[in-house]
Amino acid sequence: MKKALFSFAIAMAATALVACGGKSANNAEGEATTTEESAAATSDESPAMQLLNSVPFTPEGLQSMIKTEKDKPLTDLEYEALWLGYSKIDIDEKTLELKNTPEFKAIKEQFRDHKRPSNQDAIIEKLINSTSPQVKGMALLSYTSLFGVSSDNVTKVANVLKDEKNPFVLKKGIRTLMNELKKEEAAKFVLAQVKNENSQVRKEAAIAIGNPWSQGVPGVTEAAKELLYDKDDDVRGMMLHCVGKLYDDSFIPDLVKVLNDDSQPKMHGEAIRSLYTMWYDYPFHKHTSKAAYDTTVNYLKKKPRTNNIPYWTSITETKLRAEKDYPAWKAKATYFKENEWVKLMTDIATDPNANWLGRGPAVEIIAMYGTKADVEKVKSIIQANNNDKYQSQMLSSIEKVLK
């Protein structure tokens, strides 16, 4: 599990590198600055910056800057110059990510095609104190790995972030420490961002907090509950989506409040996802929760159904299962009766008022947990109902399953 979470962090770290323009980044106070101003902040006339500035900031220029042969270690100067290229990349203010420009791709290619120099650790340690938010943020993110962040590096990163105000750097700092909240310095930093004024920073905090590796950390439950009621829908939706990974039934009443609010059906999908995680726990099938299961069933049974309720994604979750681990989970999850689940899915699949995007997967679930006769029963009911406006789509879905 942890390996998958770190893979996500590494994938994000790899998306870092390059473009010249005059659009806004952010300064240390979180205010807009131009790319030229950010670049000026790193114009210390260091040998690496001189090397970067000696070529046009274009894909061709960056390629010409690197003299080292492919698959060989970059020189210290080349390596640092590529990192300093971050200072010329615009930050997308909506996502707080570096823009994916041709120059970005060119630098990414150079890193991919060459090995790191033996002195890379010392270079990174210098860059995490850069005056460029772009360089500093991405240098911090480089501390992530499949094996986590070492205790020494957690302390180092947390110290660098202690007085940080720039939203881009804060977001990258959260991403770096997202699986390390059991370490006090990491938890203190991440939990403090729950009150950050930037919604993208709070959204990243929600991902870190709603994380299996954050279970049992003091303050996590309170922080998660605060984000479940965030004023920003994206932040709230992310926390609803992730909170199930804490496997804590105390959040169920908060999820029920969301499911009882018919004005925001998309939030239903996020809340139900967490409930499924708590009781079905795909792909791990380790955790169980009868309370979460009962809440899910009550929501799916609610009538009259509409195009939005139940939200169509709330029906699809059990279409996937890890066959190796499912039998052991099923033995523990005594609340889950396959025949009862098939009966519920049949009721949804044959309900002409329900969204057909959910009714189709319901048929697949019936085939998975039931029998061919169960699918044939659904087919006959739908065939007999000429008032079903989704009749043709449903019959097509059924035929695919029967084949």
N, C-alpha and C positions, 0 to 999 in steps of 0.2 A: 504494500500500500504506500509506504513512505517513498519507495523508489518511484512510483508513478507521480507522486506529488512533486518530488524534486525534478523529475523529467519535465514537468510543466514549467517549473521555475527556470530550468536551463533553456528550454525552448524560448521563453520570453527574453532571457538574457542574450540569446543569439541574435535577436532582432535589433541590434543596435548599430547604426553607423552612418549617416552622411547626407548633406545637401546644403547648398549655398542659397541664400535668399534673404529677403528683408522682412519676413513675417515674424510674429511674436513668439518669444520664449518666455521665461519667467525669471526674475531676479530673486535675490535671497529673501526679499520681503513678499514674494508671491505676486508681484506686480508685473505687468507686461514689459518686456524689453525686446529690442530687435535682435536678430541673429548677429548683425554687425557688432552690437554692443556686447553680446555674450562672447563673441570671438575676440573682441578687444580685451576682455577681462583675462584672457589666457595668452595675450601677446606679450609674453615675458622674455621674448628673444632667446628662449632656450634653444639648444641645438635641434631638438625634436620639432619645435614650432617653426624654426627656420627651414627645416627640411620640408615640412608640410606646406609652408608658404612659397617654397621654391618651385612648385609645380602648379598648373591650373587645377582648381578644385572641380575636376571632371572625372568621369570614369577612366578616361585615357591618361589624364594627368596622374591620378592615383596609381595606376598600373605602372607608369614610368618611374614613379618614386621608389618602388620596391625593386631593388637590384638582386635580392636573394633568389636563388633558383627555387622552383616549385618543390615542395616536400622537404625543404631544408629549414632550419630554424631562422627566424627573422633576426636581424641585428637588434640590439637594444634600442637604437635610434629609430629604426623602421617601426618597431613594435609600438613605441611611445607615440610616434607621429601618427600612426593609424588611430590610436586611441584619441589623440587630440583632434582628430577629424570630427569627433562628436560635437565639438564646439561650433561647427559650421552647419549642424543639422537643425532644422526647425522642429519645434515641439508642437504637436497638435494639441491645442488648448482644450478640445472637447474630451480627448482620451488620455491626455498626458503621456503620449507615446511619441517616439521619434518618427518622423515621416519616412515612408518607404520610397525613397527617391533612387534614381540611377546611381548616384554617388554612394548612397547607403549600400546598395547591392554590390558595388565595386569593392568597398572596404570589407564587407562581409565575405566576399570571394577571396580577398587576400588573406584574411584570417583562416579561411577554410583550406586554402591551398598551401599554407605554410605552418611549420611547427612553431611553438612558442620559444622564446629565448630562455636560457637558464636563469636569467635575472628578472624574470617576469614578476615575481612576488614583490620585489623591491619597487619595481615600476608601478604596480597597482597600488601599493601602499602610499606612494607619492600622489597618485592620481585621485585617490578618494578624498584628498584635501584640495582638489582643484577649485578655482573660483568660477569655473563654468559648470552650471547645473547639469548640462548634458553629460559632460565628462565625469563629473562626480557621481551622478546617479548610476550610470552604466558601469563605472568602476566598482561601485558598491555591489551591484548585482553580480559581478563576476565571482563573488565569494560563494555563490551557490554551487552545489554539486550533488551527485547522486547519493553521497554519503552524509549529506547535511553540512552544516556550518560548524566548524570546530568551536569549542568554548572560547578559545583565545580570539578567534575571528569574530564571534558574536560580540564579545566585549569591545573589540576594536571598532566594529561597525556601529554599535550602540553609542560609543563615545563620540564618533564623528557626527552622528545624527542628533546628539543631545540638544543642541540649540538650533537645529535646522528649521527653516521656515519655507523653503522653496517646495511647492507642491510636487514637481517632477521628482526631485530627490527623495522626498518623503514617500512617494509611491514606490519608487525603486527600493527604498530601505525596507518598507513593509514586505515587499515581495522577497527580498533577500532573507528576512527573518521569519517568514510566514510559518515555517514548520518548527520554529525554535522557541515557542512561547513558554515551554517548561523551564527555560533559562530566564532568570529574573530580569536581566537587562533588556532582553528582547520583549518580554511581556509588558514591561513598563512603557517602552516606546510605542508598541503597537496599540495597546489599550488607550493610550493618550490620544491617538488619532481619531478615535470615535467622535471627538468633539471638534475635529478640524473643520474649518469653514468650506474647504474644497470637497465637493461631492465625490470626485474620483478618488481622492485619498480615503474618504470614509468607505467607499465601495471596496477598495483594496483591503482595508482593515476588516471588512465583513468576511472576505474570503479567508483571511488569516485566522480570524476568530472562529468561523464555522468550519473547523478543520479537525479531523480525528486526533491530531497531535496536540490539540489545544484542550482536550478533555481534562477536567480536574484542575485547570490552572485558576488560581484565585482571581476573581474579577471578570472572567470570561462570560459567565452566565449573565451578569449584570450588563456587560457591554453588548452582548448579543440581543438582550431584550430591548436595550435602548435603540439599537439599529433596526430592530423589527418595526419600530414606529418612527423611523427617520422621515423627515419632511420631503426627501427626494425619492421618487418612485424607483429609480434605478438602484439606489442604495438599499432601499427596503426590499426590493425584489431579490437582490443578491443575498441579503441576509436570510430571507425566507427560503431561498434555494439551498443555502449552505447549512442552516442551523440543524438539520436532521443529522448531520455528521457528528454532532456532539452526543447523539444517542441519549438524550435527556427528555424524559416524558414531561418534565415541568414546563416545556415549551408548547405542549399540545393545546392548552387553552388559548394561547396567543395565535396559533394556527387556526383554531376554530373561529376566532373572531374574523379572521381574513375570509374564511370559507363562507361565513354568514353574511358577508358584504357582497351583494350581487352587482355592485357598481363597478367592480374591478376584476373581471373574470380572469385576466391574464395572471393576476396575483394568485388566483386559485391554483393555477398550474405549478407555481413555485412552491406554494405551501404543501400541496399534495406530494410533490417530489420529495420534500423532506420527510413527510409521513411515511412514504414508501421506503425511504432509506432507513427509517427507524424500525420498520417491521419486516421488510423484505430484504434490505441490505444487499442489493445487487451491485457489483459482481462478487462480493465476498461471502454473502450468506452466513454471517457470523452472529449478528445481533437480531433480537426479537423484541416485539412490543405489542401486546394485545391491545393496549389502549390506542396506539397509533393505527392498528389494523381496524379496530371498531370505528374510529373516526373516519377513516378512508371509506369504509363500507357505507356509513351513514351519509356521507357526501354523495357517493355514487348512486345511492338509492333515492336521493331527493327528487321529488316530482312537483309540478310538471317539469320535465327536462326541456331545455331550449337549445338554440344553436351555440350558446356560450356556456351553459351550465348543464352538466359538468363540463368544464373546459376540456377540450378534446385530448390534450396531452396527459390529463389525469387518468386516462383509460389505458394508456399504452405500456405502462411501466413493467408489468409482468410478462410482456411479450419476450423479454430477454431473461435468461437464467443461466447460471454457471452449472452445467450438468454434473461436474465433479463434486461440487460442494452442496448442491441442492438437497440431496437425500438426507444428509446429516442436519441441515437447517430445518427441513420439514419435520424431522423427528422431534426437534425442540419446539418448533412453532405449532403447537397443538391447536391453536386458534384457527389455523389456515386449513380449511377443508376444500379440496379441489372441486368436489361436486357442487358445493355452495358457490364457489367462485365462478364456475361454469354457468350456474343458474343466474347469477348477477350479470355476467357478461352477455348472456342470452337476452335478458331483459333490456339491456342497453342496445345491443345489436338490432333488435327488432322494434325499437322505439323510433317511430318516424320523426319525432320532434328533436331527437338528439343529433348532434353534429356528425355528419357521415365520416369526417376525418377520424373520429373516435370509434364509430360503429364498425368500420372496416377492420382496424386492429383488434376490436373485441372478438370478431370472428376468428382471427388467427389465434387468439388466446383460448377460445373455446376448443379449437382443434388441438392445441398444445396440451391442455389439461383435461380435455374430455375425449369424446369418441367421434368417429365419422357420423354416427347417427345423430349426435348432438348438433353437428353442422347442418345435416340434412333437415333437421327440425327447424332451424333458423331459416333455411332456404324456403321451406314450405310456408312459413308464416309471412315472410316478405313477399313471396309470389302471390299470396292471397290478398295482399293489401295494395290495391291499385291507387290508393290515396297517398302512398309513400312517395314523396317527390324525389327521393334518393334511391328508388327501387332498382333502377338499372345499374347504378354504381355499386350498390350492395350485392346484387346478383353476380356482377362481374368479380367482385372481391371473393365471393363464396366459391365461384367456379375455380379461381386460382388456388384456393385452399384445398378444394376437393381433388384437384389434379395431383 
